[in-house]
Every structure is written in C-alpha cells, then in structure tokens.
Amino acid sequence: MARAPQVTPPGMDADSAGPSPDPAIESLVEALLARCTFPTAGTPLVCGVSGGPDSLALLVLATAAGCAVTAVHVDHGLRRGSDDEAAVVATAATRFGAAFRTERVDLADGPNLEARARAVRHQVLGEGAATGHTADDQAETVLANLLRGAGVHGLAGMRAGPTHPILALRRRETVDLCVRLGLETVDDPSNQDPRFLRNRVRAELLPLCADIAGRDVVPVLARQAALLAGDADLLDSWGGLLDPTDAAALAAAPPAQARRAVRGWLTGAGPYPPPADAVERVLEVARLERRAAEVPGGVRVTRSRGRLSLSPVNGPGAPIQS
C-alpha cells in the first residue's frame, strides 16, 4: 500500500504548518504508483534529482513507495544559480523524508556536452540509481536514436524498472503532481537550447509527427520501444549462445548472431554498448580482414591462435594496422 506524501516537513505540527494531507492527492499518488516500477518498500534507492518536475515527482513517488531514498543533485557548474537549484532539491528531500546530498563536478561547455554530462551523472549517481525519465523522454529517445542510425537496441529506448521507475508516466502528470503539492521547481534553460538534438526533437520533431499522424505519438513510440525491447532481449539471448572470443565461430555464424555476441562482450568492458562500426571492426578481426581493432573505452581487440582478446590500448601490444 502506498503511503501518502508528506505535505508538512517531518517533525512539524500539522496545525502550525498548514492543512493535513489532501485525500485527493493521496488518491493521485496511489494511482500514479500503480503504473510505476519502484523496488520493494525499504529498499535503498538513490534518485537523481535536478529540481525539475520529473525528478521531483520521482522523489515524491519513491518516498511514497516506501523506498529509503537519497536524493542526489549533480551540479555541473555550467551556469549561475546552481546553489539555489540544490536548495530546491534539499527542501523537497526534507519535506518528504529523504536523505540529500549534492555533488559538484567541473564540466566545460563545448562539443558533445549532452553525452559528457550524461556520462558524469552516471558516474556520480552510481549503478542502480533511479532517474525521472517519463514516456515523453522515451519517445524523444527513440526518435533521437533513429536519427543517429541506431539498431534494435537503440530503438528499444530505456527499459522500465527500478532505474526508470516512472517511465510509464507522462510529463504533464509529473508537472501536475508538483503543482498540486505546491512544490517549487527548477527551470533548466538548457532544455530550450536548440543546439542539443533532444531539444529539437521535443520542440520540433515530435509536434510535427503528431500533426502528420493526427494523434499523440508519444504512446505509440513508447509502445514500439517496449515491443522492440523484447525483440532485443531475444536477439541477445541468441547471441549469448556464441563464444565471442572464438574467431572461427564468429566468422561462420549468421551476422546478426555474431554482432550480438560481440556487442554483449564489448558492453561488459564499459558502461555503454559499443557503436555498430566498432562491432563490425571486431568481426573484421575475426574474419582475418584486420590484424586488430580499437573500440571505445580505450580497448584493443586482437586475434591470436584463433581467439580474440581485449587489452588496454596503451598496454602491451604492437600498434594497430588495418
């Protein structure tokens, strides 16, 4: 059973702080939680909370689900007022009975800012942290990955589960929850910056798709992502039957199976799956079309006596030749 969100800070008398929890808000929270995928009550859960409506809704719902929440605000140091944003998160964490900490990182503006910011957040929050991505974010991710030329895994988008527990909710619902709770929220101006692909997908491409389709396409894209996620899992299980270090087996296998075997092998060497061209370079090594290949993460793949192996690029070994 979900517990109602605290409208007054812990330890404060409700009579002196304001009205008791609103039954309508309690019902709203319970209805939203029924569509969420939080871990069981009592589970420690780190939540990335920027102060925007989505991440604040994540905080509210995680505490309502009974998780032992730590709200973490990551300050990238890219704009003024970041201390005020951290204070917004700290106030909300106190109100809803969560622990809080803020982490400052030095991230310079420039090329690939989105990717670098995402990587540093992942590093700071740690494995298993929850983020406040919604169905709208899922739709944007699918379209952005399509534009980047992603395969089935990229088009599957994010996976619902403890790390994306509010993925079935809409952005308008997180905004409504924050409004009804009277929460102060942070407006991140970078969300309007057209140099970032995701922002243009949100502001231009999604509305255009909706206009052409004559309907809201967010549920459609989210549903397609869920279907493709099942296909991706099946393909991965098929690829898992193949030894990715056996060069002859890779060369002889159906290309789709060989690609998935290599993809799974390389993913184990870093936090993100490798791009398709890196997978293809490894298969060229298996087919004796290359002596060795470098892949993202500072890793070299070489072949010796019919076996492939991984080693650091700066470690022992001859320079790579195509």
Contacts in CASP RR format, 6 or more apart in sequence:
PFRMAT RR
TARGET T0000
AUTHOR 0000-0000-0000
METHOD contacts of the structure
MODEL  1
MARAPQVTPPGMDADSAGPSPDPAIESLVEALLARCTFPTAGTPLVCGVS
GGPDSLALLVLATAAGCAVTAVHVDHGLRRGSDDEAAVVATAATRFGAAF
RTERVDLADGPNLEARARAVRHQVLGEGAATGHTADDQAETVLANLLRGA
GVHGLAGMRAGPTHPILALRRRETVDLCVRLGLETVDDPSNQDPRFLRNR
VRAELLPLCADIAGRDVVPVLARQAALLAGDADLLDSWGGLLDPTDAAAL
AAAPPAQARRAVRGWLTGAGPYPPPADAVERVLEVARLERRAAEVPGGVR
VTRSRGRLSLSPVNGPGAPIQS
2 29 0 8 1.000
2 30 0 8 1.000
2 33 0 8 1.000
2 64 0 8 1.000
2 65 0 8 1.000
2 66 0 8 1.000
3 64 0 8 1.000
3 66 0 8 1.000
4 21 0 8 1.000
4 25 0 8 1.000
4 26 0 8 1.000
4 29 0 8 1.000
4 64 0 8 1.000
5 21 0 8 1.000
5 25 0 8 1.000
5 26 0 8 1.000
5 29 0 8 1.000
5 60 0 8 1.000
5 63 0 8 1.000
5 64 0 8 1.000
5 96 0 8 1.000
5 181 0 8 1.000
6 21 0 8 1.000
6 63 0 8 1.000
6 95 0 8 1.000
6 96 0 8 1.000
6 97 0 8 1.000
7 18 0 8 1.000
7 19 0 8 1.000
7 20 0 8 1.000
7 21 0 8 1.000
7 22 0 8 1.000
7 25 0 8 1.000
7 95 0 8 1.000
7 181 0 8 1.000
8 14 0 8 1.000
8 17 0 8 1.000
8 18 0 8 1.000
8 95 0 8 1.000
9 17 0 8 1.000
9 94 0 8 1.000
9 95 0 8 1.000
10 94 0 8 1.000
10 95 0 8 1.000
10 97 0 8 1.000
14 20 0 8 1.000
22 180 0 8 1.000
24 180 0 8 1.000
25 180 0 8 1.000
25 181 0 8 1.000
28 177 0 8 1.000
28 180 0 8 1.000
29 60 0 8 1.000
29 61 0 8 1.000
29 64 0 8 1.000
29 177 0 8 1.000
32 57 0 8 1.000
32 61 0 8 1.000
32 166 0 8 1.000
32 169 0 8 1.000
32 173 0 8 1.000
32 177 0 8 1.000
33 61 0 8 1.000
33 64 0 8 1.000
33 65 0 8 1.000
35 168 0 8 1.000
35 169 0 8 1.000
36 61 0 8 1.000
36 65 0 8 1.000
36 165 0 8 1.000
36 166 0 8 1.000
36 168 0 8 1.000
36 169 0 8 1.000
37 160 0 8 1.000
37 161 0 8 1.000
37 162 0 8 1.000
37 164 0 8 1.000
37 165 0 8 1.000
37 167 0 8 1.000
37 168 0 8 1.000
38 45 0 8 1.000
38 61 0 8 1.000
38 62 0 8 1.000
38 65 0 8 1.000
38 66 0 8 1.000
38 67 0 8 1.000
38 130 0 8 1.000
38 162 0 8 1.000
38 165 0 8 1.000
39 45 0 8 1.000
39 65 0 8 1.000
39 67 0 8 1.000
39 162 0 8 1.000
41 65 0 8 1.000
41 66 0 8 1.000
41 67 0 8 1.000
42 66 0 8 1.000
42 67 0 8 1.000
42 68 0 8 1.000
43 67 0 8 1.000
43 68 0 8 1.000
43 162 0 8 1.000
44 67 0 8 1.000
44 68 0 8 1.000
44 70 0 8 1.000
45 62 0 8 1.000
45 67 0 8 1.000
45 68 0 8 1.000
45 69 0 8 1.000
45 70 0 8 1.000
45 129 0 8 1.000
45 130 0 8 1.000
45 162 0 8 1.000
46 69 0 8 1.000
46 70 0 8 1.000
46 72 0 8 1.000
46 125 0 8 1.000
46 126 0 8 1.000
46 128 0 8 1.000
46 129 0 8 1.000
46 130 0 8 1.000
47 55 0 8 1.000
47 58 0 8 1.000
47 59 0 8 1.000
47 62 0 8 1.000
47 69 0 8 1.000
47 70 0 8 1.000
47 71 0 8 1.000
47 72 0 8 1.000
47 98 0 8 1.000
47 129 0 8 1.000
47 130 0 8 1.000
47 131 0 8 1.000
47 132 0 8 1.000
48 55 0 8 1.000
48 58 0 8 1.000
48 71 0 8 1.000
48 72 0 8 1.000
48 73 0 8 1.000
48 74 0 8 1.000
48 121 0 8 1.000
48 125 0 8 1.000
48 129 0 8 1.000
48 130 0 8 1.000
48 131 0 8 1.000
48 132 0 8 1.000
49 55 0 8 1.000
49 56 0 8 1.000
49 58 0 8 1.000
49 59 0 8 1.000
49 71 0 8 1.000
49 72 0 8 1.000
49 73 0 8 1.000
49 89 0 8 1.000
49 92 0 8 1.000
49 93 0 8 1.000
50 73 0 8 1.000
50 74 0 8 1.000
50 85 0 8 1.000
50 89 0 8 1.000
50 186 0 8 1.000
50 188 0 8 1.000
51 73 0 8 1.000
51 85 0 8 1.000
51 88 0 8 1.000
51 89 0 8 1.000
51 92 0 8 1.000
51 185 0 8 1.000
51 186 0 8 1.000
52 178 0 8 1.000
52 185 0 8 1.000
52 186 0 8 1.000
52 187 0 8 1.000
52 188 0 8 1.000
53 171 0 8 1.000
53 174 0 8 1.000
53 175 0 8 1.000
53 177 0 8 1.000
53 178 0 8 1.000
53 185 0 8 1.000
54 132 0 8 1.000
54 133 0 8 1.000
54 134 0 8 1.000
54 137 0 8 1.000
54 166 0 8 1.000
54 171 0 8 1.000
54 174 0 8 1.000
55 131 0 8 1.000
55 132 0 8 1.000
56 89 0 8 1.000
56 92 0 8 1.000
56 174 0 8 1.000
56 178 0 8 1.000
56 183 0 8 1.000
56 185 0 8 1.000
57 132 0 8 1.000
57 166 0 8 1.000
57 169 0 8 1.000
57 173 0 8 1.000
57 174 0 8 1.000
57 177 0 8 1.000
57 178 0 8 1.000
58 130 0 8 1.000
58 131 0 8 1.000
58 132 0 8 1.000
58 165 0 8 1.000
58 166 0 8 1.000
58 174 0 8 1.000
59 69 0 8 1.000
59 71 0 8 1.000
59 89 0 8 1.000
59 92 0 8 1.000
59 93 0 8 1.000
59 96 0 8 1.000
59 98 0 8 1.000
60 92 0 8 1.000
60 96 0 8 1.000
60 177 0 8 1.000
60 178 0 8 1.000
60 181 0 8 1.000
60 183 0 8 1.000
61 165 0 8 1.000
61 166 0 8 1.000
61 177 0 8 1.000
62 69 0 8 1.000
62 98 0 8 1.000
62 130 0 8 1.000
62 165 0 8 1.000
63 69 0 8 1.000
63 96 0 8 1.000
63 97 0 8 1.000
63 98 0 8 1.000
65 165 0 8 1.000
68 99 0 8 1.000
69 93 0 8 1.000
69 96 0 8 1.000
69 97 0 8 1.000
69 98 0 8 1.000
69 99 0 8 1.000
70 98 0 8 1.000
70 99 0 8 1.000
70 100 0 8 1.000
70 101 0 8 1.000
71 89 0 8 1.000
71 90 0 8 1.000
71 92 0 8 1.000
71 93 0 8 1.000
71 98 0 8 1.000
71 99 0 8 1.000
71 100 0 8 1.000
71 101 0 8 1.000
72 100 0 8 1.000
72 101 0 8 1.000
72 102 0 8 1.000
72 103 0 8 1.000
72 124 0 8 1.000
72 125 0 8 1.000
72 129 0 8 1.000
73 85 0 8 1.000
73 86 0 8 1.000
73 89 0 8 1.000
73 90 0 8 1.000
73 100 0 8 1.000
73 101 0 8 1.000
73 102 0 8 1.000
73 103 0 8 1.000
74 102 0 8 1.000
74 103 0 8 1.000
74 105 0 8 1.000
74 120 0 8 1.000
74 121 0 8 1.000
74 124 0 8 1.000
74 125 0 8 1.000
75 82 0 8 1.000
75 83 0 8 1.000
75 85 0 8 1.000
75 86 0 8 1.000
75 102 0 8 1.000
75 103 0 8 1.000
75 104 0 8 1.000
75 105 0 8 1.000
76 82 0 8 1.000
76 105 0 8 1.000
76 107 0 8 1.000
76 117 0 8 1.000
76 120 0 8 1.000
77 104 0 8 1.000
77 105 0 8 1.000
77 106 0 8 1.000
77 107 0 8 1.000
78 107 0 8 1.000
78 109 0 8 1.000
78 190 0 8 1.000
79 189 0 8 1.000
79 190 0 8 1.000
85 186 0 8 1.000
86 102 0 8 1.000
88 184 0 8 1.000
88 185 0 8 1.000
88 186 0 8 1.000
89 100 0 8 1.000
89 102 0 8 1.000
90 100 0 8 1.000
90 102 0 8 1.000
91 184 0 8 1.000
92 183 0 8 1.000
92 184 0 8 1.000
93 99 0 8 1.000
93 100 0 8 1.000
94 100 0 8 1.000
103 124 0 8 1.000
105 120 0 8 1.000
105 124 0 8 1.000
107 113 0 8 1.000
107 116 0 8 1.000
107 117 0 8 1.000
107 120 0 8 1.000
113 196 0 8 1.000
114 196 0 8 1.000
114 197 0 8 1.000
114 198 0 8 1.000
119 271 0 8 1.000
122 271 0 8 1.000
125 131 0 8 1.000
128 162 0 8 1.000
128 163 0 8 1.000
129 163 0 8 1.000
130 162 0 8 1.000
130 163 0 8 1.000
130 164 0 8 1.000
130 165 0 8 1.000
131 163 0 8 1.000
131 164 0 8 1.000
132 164 0 8 1.000
132 165 0 8 1.000
132 166 0 8 1.000
132 174 0 8 1.000
133 141 0 8 1.000
133 158 0 8 1.000
133 164 0 8 1.000
133 166 0 8 1.000
133 167 0 8 1.000
134 166 0 8 1.000
134 167 0 8 1.000
134 169 0 8 1.000
134 170 0 8 1.000
134 171 0 8 1.000
134 173 0 8 1.000
134 174 0 8 1.000
135 167 0 8 1.000
135 168 0 8 1.000
135 169 0 8 1.000
135 170 0 8 1.000
135 171 0 8 1.000
135 218 0 8 1.000
135 219 0 8 1.000
135 222 0 8 1.000
136 170 0 8 1.000
136 171 0 8 1.000
136 202 0 8 1.000
136 218 0 8 1.000
137 158 0 8 1.000
137 167 0 8 1.000
137 171 0 8 1.000
138 157 0 8 1.000
138 158 0 8 1.000
138 167 0 8 1.000
138 218 0 8 1.000
138 221 0 8 1.000
138 222 0 8 1.000
138 225 0 8 1.000
139 206 0 8 1.000
139 217 0 8 1.000
139 218 0 8 1.000
139 221 0 8 1.000
139 222 0 8 1.000
140 198 0 8 1.000
140 201 0 8 1.000
140 202 0 8 1.000
140 206 0 8 1.000
141 157 0 8 1.000
141 158 0 8 1.000
141 198 0 8 1.000
141 225 0 8 1.000
142 154 0 8 1.000
142 155 0 8 1.000
142 157 0 8 1.000
142 221 0 8 1.000
142 222 0 8 1.000
142 224 0 8 1.000
142 225 0 8 1.000
143 201 0 8 1.000
143 205 0 8 1.000
143 206 0 8 1.000
143 209 0 8 1.000
143 221 0 8 1.000
144 197 0 8 1.000
144 198 0 8 1.000
144 201 0 8 1.000
145 151 0 8 1.000
145 154 0 8 1.000
145 155 0 8 1.000
145 157 0 8 1.000
146 155 0 8 1.000
147 197 0 8 1.000
147 201 0 8 1.000
151 276 0 8 1.000
152 228 0 8 1.000
152 231 0 8 1.000
152 232 0 8 1.000
152 235 0 8 1.000
153 232 0 8 1.000
153 263 0 8 1.000
153 273 0 8 1.000
155 224 0 8 1.000
155 225 0 8 1.000
155 228 0 8 1.000
156 225 0 8 1.000
156 226 0 8 1.000
156 228 0 8 1.000
156 229 0 8 1.000
156 230 0 8 1.000
156 231 0 8 1.000
156 232 0 8 1.000
157 225 0 8 1.000
157 228 0 8 1.000
157 229 0 8 1.000
158 164 0 8 1.000
158 167 0 8 1.000
158 225 0 8 1.000
159 167 0 8 1.000
159 229 0 8 1.000
160 167 0 8 1.000
160 168 0 8 1.000
160 226 0 8 1.000
161 167 0 8 1.000
166 174 0 8 1.000
167 222 0 8 1.000
168 222 0 8 1.000
170 218 0 8 1.000
178 185 0 8 1.000
190 196 0 8 1.000
191 199 0 8 1.000
192 199 0 8 1.000
192 203 0 8 1.000
193 199 0 8 1.000
194 200 0 8 1.000
194 203 0 8 1.000
206 217 0 8 1.000
206 218 0 8 1.000
209 217 0 8 1.000
210 216 0 8 1.000
210 217 0 8 1.000
213 220 0 8 1.000
235 256 0 8 1.000
235 260 0 8 1.000
236 260 0 8 1.000
236 263 0 8 1.000
236 264 0 8 1.000
238 256 0 8 1.000
238 257 0 8 1.000
238 260 0 8 1.000
239 257 0 8 1.000
239 258 0 8 1.000
239 260 0 8 1.000
239 261 0 8 1.000
239 264 0 8 1.000
240 260 0 8 1.000
240 261 0 8 1.000
240 264 0 8 1.000
241 257 0 8 1.000
242 249 0 8 1.000
242 250 0 8 1.000
242 253 0 8 1.000
242 257 0 8 1.000
242 258 0 8 1.000
242 261 0 8 1.000
243 249 0 8 1.000
243 261 0 8 1.000
244 250 0 8 1.000
244 261 0 8 1.000
244 262 0 8 1.000
244 264 0 8 1.000
244 265 0 8 1.000
244 308 0 8 1.000
245 265 0 8 1.000
245 307 0 8 1.000
245 308 0 8 1.000
245 309 0 8 1.000
246 306 0 8 1.000
246 307 0 8 1.000
246 308 0 8 1.000
247 285 0 8 1.000
247 286 0 8 1.000
247 287 0 8 1.000
247 288 0 8 1.000
247 303 0 8 1.000
247 306 0 8 1.000
247 307 0 8 1.000
247 308 0 8 1.000
248 286 0 8 1.000
248 306 0 8 1.000
250 258 0 8 1.000
250 261 0 8 1.000
250 262 0 8 1.000
250 283 0 8 1.000
250 286 0 8 1.000
250 287 0 8 1.000
250 308 0 8 1.000
251 258 0 8 1.000
251 283 0 8 1.000
251 286 0 8 1.000
251 287 0 8 1.000
251 288 0 8 1.000
253 261 0 8 1.000
255 283 0 8 1.000
258 283 0 8 1.000
258 286 0 8 1.000
259 276 0 8 1.000
259 279 0 8 1.000
259 280 0 8 1.000
259 283 0 8 1.000
262 279 0 8 1.000
262 282 0 8 1.000
262 283 0 8 1.000
263 273 0 8 1.000
263 274 0 8 1.000
263 279 0 8 1.000
264 273 0 8 1.000
266 273 0 8 1.000
266 274 0 8 1.000
266 278 0 8 1.000
266 279 0 8 1.000
266 282 0 8 1.000
266 295 0 8 1.000
266 299 0 8 1.000
267 273 0 8 1.000
267 274 0 8 1.000
269 295 0 8 1.000
269 297 0 8 1.000
269 299 0 8 1.000
269 310 0 8 1.000
270 297 0 8 1.000
272 296 0 8 1.000
274 295 0 8 1.000
274 296 0 8 1.000
275 296 0 8 1.000
278 293 0 8 1.000
278 295 0 8 1.000
278 296 0 8 1.000
281 290 0 8 1.000
281 293 0 8 1.000
281 294 0 8 1.000
281 295 0 8 1.000
281 301 0 8 1.000
282 293 0 8 1.000
282 295 0 8 1.000
282 301 0 8 1.000
282 308 0 8 1.000
284 290 0 8 1.000
284 293 0 8 1.000
285 291 0 8 1.000
285 292 0 8 1.000
285 293 0 8 1.000
285 301 0 8 1.000
285 302 0 8 1.000
285 303 0 8 1.000
285 308 0 8 1.000
286 303 0 8 1.000
286 308 0 8 1.000
288 303 0 8 1.000
290 321 0 8 1.000
290 322 0 8 1.000
291 302 0 8 1.000
291 303 0 8 1.000
291 320 0 8 1.000
291 321 0 8 1.000
291 322 0 8 1.000
292 300 0 8 1.000
292 301 0 8 1.000
292 302 0 8 1.000
292 303 0 8 1.000
292 318 0 8 1.000
292 320 0 8 1.000
292 321 0 8 1.000
293 300 0 8 1.000
293 301 0 8 1.000
293 320 0 8 1.000
294 300 0 8 1.000
294 301 0 8 1.000
294 313 0 8 1.000
294 320 0 8 1.000
295 301 0 8 1.000
298 312 0 8 1.000
298 313 0 8 1.000
298 314 0 8 1.000
299 310 0 8 1.000
299 311 0 8 1.000
299 312 0 8 1.000
299 313 0 8 1.000
300 310 0 8 1.000
300 311 0 8 1.000
300 312 0 8 1.000
300 313 0 8 1.000
300 317 0 8 1.000
300 320 0 8 1.000
301 308 0 8 1.000
301 309 0 8 1.000
301 310 0 8 1.000
302 308 0 8 1.000
302 309 0 8 1.000
302 311 0 8 1.000
302 317 0 8 1.000
303 309 0 8 1.000
311 317 0 8 1.000
END
